[in-house]
Amino acid sequence: ALVHESQEVGLVVVGAHTGPVPADPVALRSIAAMTCPVAIVPHHLVAAAEPKPRPRRRRSTPAGTSVPTH
């Protein structure tokens, strides 16, 4: 909710993992140079946000082609 509402009031929301906030010196300088308010909030990965493994697809074999199975 904070991310969507922040657009209305000119607020930059930065999600940060545990550790130095932020660890990237370029990001740190960018945040320090901002002229609008900045909110640094905890960022926790949830199951829905984690990349899902893609299902493996079987290749179809053209008719008349033999495939070794050993």
N, C-alpha and C positions, 0 to 999 in steps of 0.2 A: 504494500500500500504506500509506503514511504517513497518508493521510486516513482510511482505514478503521480502522486501529489506533489513531489518535488519539482516537477516540470511547471506546475501552476505558480509556484512562488519563487522560482529561480534558485533552487537549491541543488547542489551537486552531491549525489550519494555515492560513496566509494565503499565497496565490499572488501573486507580485509580478512585474511586467514590469521590464525594464531601466530604470533611472532612480531617482529618489527613492523610498524605500520608507516608507510609501505616499505618494503625492503628494496625496491627498485629506486635508485637515486634519481632517475629521470622522472618517474612518477611523483616522487617526493617534491622535486623542484616544481613540477607542474601544479601540484596541489597548493604549494606555498605561494605560487604566483597568481592564483585565482582571486578575483575580486568579489565573487559572490560567496555566500555561506557554504561550508562543506560539512557534510555529516559522514563520519567514518563508522560504519556499522559492522558487526560480526558477520561473516559469510560462512555458512555451513552448507556443505553439499548434502543434498537429500537424494533418495533413490531415484526420483524423477529427473534430477539434474545430471546424474551420472550417465556417461555414454553407455548405451546398450550394445551388447555384442551383436553383430550382424549374423543372421543365419547363413550357414554354408549352403550354397546351391550345388546340386549335382550337375555335372556337365552331361548333356545328352550325347549319345554316341550315334553317329550316322548309321543308317541301316546297312547291313552287310559288313560292318567293321567289327573285328574281334578285339577284345580287351583282355590282357592277362589279369588273372585275379589272384596270383600267388604273392 
